[in-house]
Amino acid sequence: MIPVQITLSAMFILGFLGLTLQRKHLLSALLCLESMMLAIYITMALWSFNSGSSMFSLGPMVLLTFSACEASTGLALLVATSRTHGADLLKNLNLLQC
């Protein structure tokens, strides 16, 4: 494997490990999701650049749009939970209390 692939794989794995092991705050979970999405986006962009085909160039743009929508939704949820619960701790969130 080339060093770029190793770096991007490590970035995705570290984001996934951070998401699974550090589940205390909602903001840290959102940051881990963003790092995973960024690793996937860079991988897809490099793959479409190396393939040289214009057919594959739409995929990274769709993924980037999806990532931006996910980030804005996550920030809206963060603000809503901070206002209603007083903090962004995941242990305080209970979906059955709605």
C-alpha distances in whole Angstrom, upper triangle without the diagonal:
4,7,8,6,7,10,11,10,12,15,16,16,18,20,21,22,24,25,26,27,29,31,34,35,34,33,30,29,29,27,24,25,24,21,20,21,20,16,17,19,16,13,16,17,14,14,18,18,15,17,20,22,25,25,22,23,25,23,22,25,27,24,25,29,28,27,30,32,31,31,35,35,34,36,39,39,38,41,43,42,43,47,48,46,46,43,39,39,37,40,43,42,43,43,46,49,48
4,6,6,6,9,10,11,12,14,16,17,18,20,21,22,24,26,27,28,29,32,35,35,34,32,30,29,29,26,24,24,24,20,19,21,19,15,16,18,15,12,15,16,13,13,17,16,13,16,19,21,24,25,21,22,25,22,21,24,26,24,24,28,28,26,29,31,30,30,34,35,33,35,38,38,38,41,43,42,43,46,47,46,46,42,39,39,38,40,43,42,44,44,47,49,49
4,5,5,6,9,10,10,12,14,15,16,18,20,21,22,24,25,26,27,30,32,32,32,30,27,27,27,24,22,23,22,18,18,19,17,14,16,17,14,13,16,16,13,14,18,17,15,18,21,23,25,26,23,23,25,23,21,24,26,23,23,27,27,25,27,30,29,28,32,33,32,33,36,36,36,38,41,40,40,44,45,44,43,40,37,37,36,38,41,40,42,43,46,48,47
4,5,5,6,8,10,10,12,14,15,16,18,20,21,23,24,25,26,28,31,30,30,28,25,25,24,22,20,20,19,16,15,16,14,11,13,13,10,9,12,12,10,11,15,14,13,16,18,21,22,23,20,19,22,20,17,20,22,20,20,23,24,21,24,27,26,25,29,30,29,30,33,34,33,36,38,38,38,41,43,42,41,38,35,35,34,37,39,38,40,40,44,45,45
4,5,5,6,8,10,11,12,14,15,16,18,20,21,22,24,25,27,30,30,29,27,25,24,24,21,19,19,18,15,14,15,14,10,11,13,10,8,11,12,10,11,14,14,13,15,18,20,22,22,19,19,21,18,17,20,21,19,19,23,23,21,24,26,25,25,28,30,28,30,33,33,32,35,38,37,38,41,42,41,41,38,34,34,33,35,38,37,39,39,42,44,43
4,6,5,6,8,10,10,12,14,15,16,18,20,21,22,23,26,28,28,28,27,24,23,23,21,18,19,19,15,14,16,15,11,13,15,13,11,14,16,13,14,18,18,17,19,22,24,26,26,22,22,24,22,20,23,24,21,22,25,25,22,25,28,26,26,29,30,28,30,34,33,32,35,38,37,37,41,42,40,40,37,33,33,32,34,37,36,38,38,42,43,43
4,5,5,6,9,10,10,12,14,15,16,18,20,21,21,24,26,26,26,24,21,21,21,18,16,17,16,12,12,14,12,9,12,13,11,10,14,15,13,15,18,18,17,20,22,24,26,26,22,22,24,21,18,22,23,20,20,23,23,20,23,26,24,23,27,28,26,27,31,31,30,33,35,34,34,38,39,38,38,34,31,31,30,32,35,34,36,37,40,42,42
4,5,5,6,9,10,11,12,14,15,17,18,20,20,23,25,25,24,22,20,19,19,16,14,14,13,10,9,11,9,6,8,10,8,7,11,12,11,12,15,16,16,18,20,22,23,23,19,19,20,18,15,18,19,16,16,20,19,17,20,22,21,20,24,25,23,25,28,28,27,30,33,32,33,36,37,36,36,32,29,29,28,31,33,32,34,34,38,39,39
4,5,5,6,9,10,11,12,14,15,16,18,19,21,24,24,24,23,20,19,19,17,14,14,15,11,10,12,11,8,9,12,11,9,12,14,13,14,17,18,18,19,22,24,25,24,21,21,22,19,17,20,21,17,18,22,20,18,21,24,21,21,25,26,24,26,29,29,28,31,33,32,33,36,37,36,36,33,29,29,27,30,33,31,33,33,37,38,38
4,5,5,6,8,10,10,12,14,15,16,17,20,22,23,22,21,18,17,18,16,13,14,14,11,10,13,12,9,12,14,13,12,16,17,16,17,20,21,21,23,25,27,28,28,24,24,25,22,20,23,23,20,20,23,22,20,22,25,22,22,26,26,24,26,29,28,27,30,32,31,32,35,36,35,34,31,27,27,26,28,31,30,32,33,36,38,38
4,6,5,6,9,10,10,12,14,15,16,18,20,20,20,18,15,15,15,12,10,11,11,7,7,10,9,6,9,12,11,11,14,15,15,17,19,20,20,23,25,26,27,27,23,22,23,20,17,20,21,17,17,20,19,16,19,21,19,18,22,23,21,22,26,25,24,27,29,28,29,32,33,32,32,28,25,25,24,26,29,28,30,31,34,36,36
4,6,5,6,9,10,11,12,14,15,17,20,20,19,18,15,14,14,12,9,9,10,7,5,8,8,6,8,11,11,10,13,15,15,16,19,20,20,22,25,25,26,25,21,21,22,18,16,19,19,15,16,19,17,15,18,20,17,17,21,21,19,21,24,23,23,26,28,27,28,31,32,31,31,28,24,24,22,25,28,26,28,28,32,34,33
4,5,5,6,8,10,10,12,14,16,19,19,19,18,15,14,15,14,10,11,13,10,8,11,12,9,11,14,14,13,16,19,18,19,22,23,23,25,28,28,29,28,25,25,25,22,20,23,22,19,19,22,20,18,21,22,20,20,23,23,21,23,26,25,24,28,29,28,29,32,33,31,31,28,24,23,22,24,27,26,28,28,31,33,34
4,5,5,6,8,10,10,11,14,16,17,17,16,13,12,14,11,8,11,12,9,8,12,12,10,13,16,15,15,18,20,20,21,24,25,25,27,30,31,31,31,27,27,27,24,21,24,24,20,20,23,21,18,21,22,19,19,22,23,20,22,25,24,22,26,28,26,26,30,31,29,29,25,22,21,20,22,25,25,27,28,31,33,33
4,5,5,6,9,10,10,12,15,15,14,13,10,9,10,8,5,7,8,6,5,9,10,9,11,14,14,15,17,19,19,21,23,24,25,27,29,30,30,29,25,25,25,21,19,21,21,17,17,20,18,15,17,19,16,15,19,19,16,18,21,20,19,22,24,23,23,27,28,26,26,23,19,19,18,20,23,22,24,25,28,30,30
4,5,5,6,9,10,11,15,15,15,15,12,10,11,11,7,8,10,9,7,10,12,11,12,15,16,16,18,20,21,22,24,26,26,27,30,30,31,30,26,26,25,22,20,22,22,18,19,21,18,16,19,20,16,17,20,20,17,19,22,21,20,24,25,23,24,28,28,26,27,23,20,19,17,19,22,21,23,23,27,28,29
4,5,5,6,8,10,13,15,15,15,12,10,13,12,8,11,13,11,10,14,15,14,15,18,19,19,21,24,24,24,27,29,29,30,33,34,34,33,29,29,29,26,24,26,25,22,22,24,22,19,22,23,19,19,23,22,19,21,24,22,21,25,26,24,25,28,29,26,27,23,20,18,17,19,22,21,23,24,27,29,30
4,6,5,5,8,10,11,12,12,8,8,10,9,6,9,11,10,10,13,15,14,16,19,19,20,22,24,25,26,28,29,30,32,34,35,35,34,30,30,29,26,24,26,25,21,21,23,21,18,20,21,18,17,20,20,17,18,21,20,18,22,23,21,22,25,26,24,24,20,17,15,14,16,19,19,22,23,26,27,28
4,6,6,6,10,10,10,11,8,5,8,9,6,7,10,10,9,12,14,14,16,18,19,20,22,24,25,26,28,29,30,32,34,34,34,33,29,29,28,25,23,24,23,20,20,22,19,16,19,19,15,15,18,17,14,16,19,17,16,20,21,19,20,23,23,22,22,19,15,14,12,14,17,17,19,19,23,24,25
4,6,6,10,12,12,14,11,9,12,12,9,11,14,13,12,15,18,17,18,21,22,22,24,26,27,28,30,32,32,33,36,36,36,35,31,31,31,27,26,27,26,22,23,25,22,20,22,22,18,19,22,20,17,20,22,19,19,22,23,21,22,25,25,23,24,20,17,15,13,14,17,17,18,19,22,24,25
4,6,9,11,13,14,11,10,13,13,11,13,16,15,15,18,20,19,20,23,24,24,26,29,29,30,32,34,34,36,39,39,39,38,34,34,34,30,28,30,29,25,26,27,25,22,24,25,21,21,24,23,19,21,24,21,20,23,24,21,22,26,25,23,23,20,17,14,13,14,17,18,19,21,24,25,27
4,6,8,10,11,8,8,11,11,9,12,15,14,15,18,19,19,21,23,24,25,27,29,30,31,33,34,35,37,39,40,39,38,35,34,34,30,28,30,29,25,25,27,24,21,23,23,20,19,22,21,17,18,21,19,17,20,21,19,19,23,23,20,20,16,13,11,10,12,15,16,18,20,23,24,25
4,6,7,10,7,6,10,11,10,12,15,15,15,18,20,20,22,24,25,26,28,30,31,32,34,35,37,38,40,40,40,39,35,35,33,30,28,30,28,25,25,26,23,21,22,22,18,18,20,19,15,17,19,16,14,18,18,16,16,20,20,17,18,14,11,9,7,9,12,12,14,16,19,20,21
4,7,9,8,8,11,12,12,14,17,17,18,20,22,23,24,26,28,29,30,32,33,35,36,38,39,41,43,43,42,41,38,37,36,33,31,32,30,27,27,28,25,22,23,23,20,19,20,19,16,16,18,16,13,16,17,14,14,18,17,14,15,11,8,6,6,7,10,11,14,16,19,19,21
4,5,5,7,9,10,11,13,15,16,17,19,20,22,23,25,26,28,29,31,32,34,35,37,38,40,41,41,41,40,36,35,34,31,29,29,28,25,24,25,23,20,20,20,17,16,17,16,12,13,15,12,10,13,14,11,11,15,15,13,12,9,6,5,6,8,10,10,14,16,19,19,20
4,6,5,6,9,10,11,12,14,16,17,18,20,21,22,24,26,27,28,30,32,33,34,36,38,39,39,38,37,34,33,31,28,26,26,25,22,22,22,19,17,17,17,14,12,14,12,9,10,12,9,7,10,12,9,10,13,14,12,12,9,5,6,6,10,10,10,13,14,18,18,18
4,5,5,6,9,10,11,12,14,15,16,18,20,21,22,24,26,27,28,30,31,32,34,36,37,37,36,36,32,31,30,27,25,25,24,21,20,20,18,15,16,16,13,11,12,12,8,8,11,10,7,10,12,11,11,14,16,14,14,10,7,9,9,13,14,13,17,18,21,21,21
4,5,5,6,9,10,11,12,14,15,17,19,20,21,23,24,26,27,29,30,31,33,35,36,37,36,35,32,31,30,27,24,25,24,21,20,21,19,16,17,18,14,12,15,15,11,12,15,13,11,14,16,14,14,18,19,17,17,13,10,10,10,13,15,15,18,19,23,23,23
4,5,5,6,9,10,11,12,14,16,17,18,20,21,23,24,26,27,29,30,32,33,35,35,34,33,30,29,28,25,23,24,22,19,19,20,17,14,16,16,12,11,14,13,10,11,14,12,11,14,16,14,15,18,19,17,18,14,10,10,9,13,15,14,16,17,21,21,22
4,5,5,6,9,10,11,12,14,15,16,18,20,21,22,24,26,27,28,30,31,33,33,32,31,28,27,25,22,20,20,19,16,16,16,14,11,12,12,9,8,10,10,7,8,11,10,9,13,14,13,14,17,18,18,18,15,11,12,12,15,16,15,18,18,22,22,22
4,5,5,6,9,10,10,12,14,15,16,18,20,21,22,24,26,27,28,30,32,32,31,31,27,26,25,22,20,20,20,17,15,17,15,12,13,14,11,9,12,13,10,10,14,13,12,15,17,16,16,20,21,20,20,17,13,14,14,18,19,18,21,22,25,26,25
4,5,5,6,9,10,11,13,14,15,17,19,20,21,23,24,26,27,29,31,31,31,30,26,25,25,22,19,20,20,16,16,18,16,12,14,16,12,11,15,15,12,13,17,16,14,18,20,18,19,22,23,22,22,19,15,15,14,18,20,19,21,22,25,26,26
4,5,5,6,9,10,11,12,14,15,17,18,20,21,23,24,26,27,29,29,28,27,24,23,22,19,17,18,17,13,13,15,12,9,12,13,9,9,13,12,10,12,15,14,14,17,19,18,19,22,23,22,23,20,16,17,15,18,20,18,21,21,24,25,25
4,5,5,6,9,10,10,12,14,15,16,18,20,21,22,24,25,27,27,26,26,22,21,20,17,15,15,15,12,11,12,11,7,9,11,9,7,11,12,10,12,15,15,14,17,19,19,20,23,24,24,24,21,17,18,18,21,23,21,23,23,27,28,27
4,5,5,6,9,10,11,12,14,15,16,18,20,21,22,24,26,27,26,26,22,21,21,18,15,17,17,13,12,15,14,10,12,15,12,11,15,16,14,15,18,18,17,20,23,22,22,26,27,26,26,23,19,20,19,23,24,23,26,26,30,31,30
4,5,5,6,9,10,11,12,14,16,17,18,20,21,23,25,25,25,24,20,20,19,16,14,16,15,12,12,15,13,10,13,15,12,12,16,16,14,17,20,19,19,22,24,23,24,27,28,27,28,24,21,21,20,23,25,23,25,25,29,30,30
4,5,5,6,9,10,10,12,14,15,16,18,20,21,23,23,22,21,18,17,16,13,11,12,12,8,8,11,9,7,10,12,10,10,14,14,13,16,18,18,18,21,23,23,24,27,28,28,28,25,22,23,21,25,26,24,26,26,29,31,30
4,5,5,6,8,10,10,12,14,15,16,18,20,21,22,21,21,17,16,16,13,10,12,13,9,8,12,11,8,11,13,12,11,15,16,15,17,20,20,20,23,25,25,26,29,30,30,30,27,23,24,23,27,28,27,29,29,32,34,32
4,5,5,6,9,10,11,12,14,15,16,18,20,21,21,21,17,16,17,14,11,14,14,11,11,15,14,11,14,17,15,15,18,20,18,20,23,23,23,26,28,28,28,31,33,32,32,29,25,26,25,28,30,28,30,30,34,35,35
4,6,5,6,9,10,10,12,14,15,16,18,19,19,18,14,14,14,11,9,12,12,8,10,13,12,10,14,16,14,15,18,19,18,21,23,23,24,27,28,28,29,32,33,33,33,30,27,27,26,29,31,29,30,30,33,35,34
4,5,5,6,9,10,11,12,14,15,17,17,16,16,13,11,11,9,6,8,9,6,7,10,10,9,12,14,14,14,17,19,18,20,23,23,24,26,28,28,29,32,33,33,34,31,27,29,27,31,32,30,32,31,35,36,35
4,5,5,6,8,10,10,12,14,16,17,17,17,13,12,13,11,8,11,13,10,10,13,14,12,14,17,17,17,20,22,21,23,25,26,26,29,31,31,32,34,36,36,36,33,29,30,29,33,34,33,35,34,38,39,38
4,5,5,6,9,10,11,12,14,15,16,16,12,12,14,11,9,12,14,11,12,16,15,14,17,19,19,19,22,24,23,25,28,28,28,31,33,33,34,37,38,37,38,35,31,32,30,34,36,34,35,35,38,40,39
4,5,5,6,8,10,10,12,13,13,12,9,9,10,7,6,9,11,9,10,14,14,13,16,18,18,19,22,23,23,25,27,28,29,31,33,33,34,37,38,38,39,36,32,33,31,35,37,34,36,35,38,40,39
4,5,5,6,9,10,11,12,12,12,9,7,9,8,6,9,11,10,10,13,15,14,16,19,19,19,22,24,24,25,28,29,29,32,34,34,35,38,39,39,39,37,33,34,33,37,38,36,38,37,40,42,41
4,5,5,6,9,10,12,13,14,11,10,13,11,9,12,15,13,14,17,18,17,19,22,22,22,25,27,27,28,31,32,32,34,36,37,38,40,42,42,42,39,35,36,35,38,40,38,40,39,43,45,43
4,5,5,6,9,10,12,12,8,9,12,10,10,13,15,14,15,18,18,18,21,23,23,24,27,28,28,30,32,33,33,36,38,38,39,42,43,43,43,40,37,38,36,39,41,39,41,40,43,45,44
4,5,5,6,7,8,8,5,6,9,8,8,11,13,13,14,17,18,18,20,22,23,24,26,28,28,30,32,33,34,36,38,39,40,42,43,44,44,41,38,39,37,41,42,40,42,40,44,46,44
4,6,5,8,9,11,8,8,11,11,10,13,15,15,16,18,20,20,22,24,25,25,28,30,30,31,34,35,35,37,39,40,41,44,45,45,45,43,39,40,39,43,44,42,44,43,46,48,46
4,5,8,11,12,10,11,14,14,13,16,18,18,19,22,23,22,25,27,27,28,31,32,32,34,36,37,38,40,42,43,44,46,48,47,48,45,41,42,41,44,46,44,46,45,48,50,49
4,5,9,10,8,10,13,13,13,16,18,18,19,22,23,23,25,27,28,29,31,33,33,35,37,38,39,41,43,43,45,47,48,48,49,46,43,43,42,45,47,45,46,45,48,50,49
4,7,9,8,9,12,13,14,16,18,19,19,22,23,24,26,28,29,30,32,34,34,36,38,39,40,42,44,45,46,48,49,50,50,47,44,45,44,47,49,46,48,47,50,52,50
4,5,6,7,10,12,13,15,16,18,19,21,22,23,25,27,28,29,31,33,34,35,37,38,39,41,43,44,45,47,49,49,50,47,44,45,43,47,48,46,47,45,49,51,49
4,5,5,8,10,12,12,14,16,17,18,20,22,23,24,26,27,29,30,32,33,35,36,38,39,41,42,44,46,47,48,48,46,42,44,42,46,47,45,46,44,47,49,47
4,6,7,9,11,12,13,15,17,18,19,21,22,23,25,27,28,29,31,33,34,35,37,39,40,41,43,45,46,46,47,45,42,43,41,44,46,43,44,42,45,47,45
4,6,6,8,10,11,12,14,15,16,18,20,21,22,24,26,27,28,30,32,33,34,36,37,38,40,42,43,44,44,42,39,40,38,41,43,40,41,39,43,45,43
4,6,6,7,9,11,12,13,15,16,18,20,21,22,24,25,27,28,30,31,32,34,36,37,38,40,42,42,43,41,37,39,37,41,42,39,41,39,42,44,42
4,6,5,6,9,10,11,12,14,16,17,18,20,22,23,24,26,27,29,30,32,33,35,36,38,39,40,41,39,35,37,35,39,40,37,38,37,40,41,39
4,5,5,6,9,10,11,12,14,15,16,18,20,21,22,24,26,27,28,30,32,33,34,36,37,38,39,36,33,34,33,36,37,34,36,34,37,39,37
4,5,5,6,9,10,10,12,14,15,16,18,20,21,22,24,25,26,28,30,31,32,34,36,36,37,34,31,32,31,34,36,33,35,33,37,38,37
4,5,5,6,9,10,11,12,14,15,17,18,20,21,23,24,25,27,29,30,31,33,35,36,36,34,31,33,31,35,36,33,35,33,37,38,36
4,5,5,6,9,10,11,12,14,16,17,18,20,21,23,24,26,27,28,30,32,33,34,35,33,29,31,30,33,34,31,32,30,34,35,33
4,5,5,6,9,10,10,12,14,15,16,18,20,21,22,24,25,26,28,30,31,32,33,30,27,28,27,30,31,29,30,28,32,33,32
4,5,5,6,9,10,10,12,14,15,16,18,20,21,23,24,26,27,29,30,31,31,29,26,28,26,30,31,29,30,29,33,34,32
4,5,5,6,9,10,11,12,14,16,17,18,20,21,23,24,26,27,29,30,30,29,26,28,26,30,31,28,30,28,31,32,30
4,5,5,6,9,10,11,12,14,15,16,18,20,21,22,24,26,27,28,29,27,23,25,24,27,28,25,26,25,28,29,27
4,5,5,6,9,10,10,12,14,15,16,18,20,21,22,24,26,26,27,24,21,23,22,25,26,24,25,24,28,29,27
4,5,5,6,9,10,11,12,14,15,17,18,20,21,23,24,25,26,24,21,23,22,26,26,24,26,25,28,29,27
4,5,5,6,8,10,11,12,14,15,17,18,20,21,23,24,25,23,20,23,21,25,25,22,24,22,26,26,24
4,6,5,6,9,10,10,12,14,15,16,18,20,21,22,23,21,17,19,18,22,22,19,21,20,23,24,22
4,5,5,6,9,10,10,12,14,15,16,18,20,20,21,19,16,18,17,21,21,19,22,21,24,25,23
4,5,5,6,9,10,11,12,14,15,17,18,20,20,19,16,19,19,22,22,19,22,21,24,24,22
4,5,5,6,9,10,11,12,14,15,16,18,19,17,15,17,16,20,19,17,19,17,21,21,19
4,5,5,6,9,10,10,12,14,15,16,17,15,12,14,13,17,17,14,17,16,20,20,18
4,5,5,6,9,10,10,12,14,15,15,13,11,14,14,18,17,16,18,18,22,21,19
4,5,5,6,9,10,11,12,14,15,14,12,15,15,19,17,15,17,17,20,19,17
4,5,5,6,8,10,10,12,13,12,10,12,12,15,14,11,14,13,16,16,14
4,5,5,6,9,10,10,11,9,7,10,11,14,13,11,14,15,18,17,16
4,6,5,6,9,10,10,9,9,12,13,16,15,13,16,16,20,18,17
4,5,5,6,8,10,10,9,13,13,16,13,11,14,14,16,15,13
4,5,5,6,7,7,6,9,10,12,9,8,11,12,14,13,12
4,6,5,5,5,6,9,11,13,11,10,14,15,18,16,15
4,6,6,8,9,12,14,16,13,12,15,16,18,16,14
4,6,8,10,12,13,14,11,10,12,13,15,12,11
4,6,8,9,10,11,7,8,10,12,14,12,12
4,7,9,12,12,9,11,14,16,18,15,16
4,6,9,10,8,10,13,16,18,16,17
4,6,9,8,8,12,14,17,16,16
4,6,6,7,11,14,16,15,17
4,5,5,8,11,14,14,15
4,6,8,11,13,13,15
4,6,10,12,11,13
4,6,9,9,10
4,5,6,8
4,5,6
4,6
4
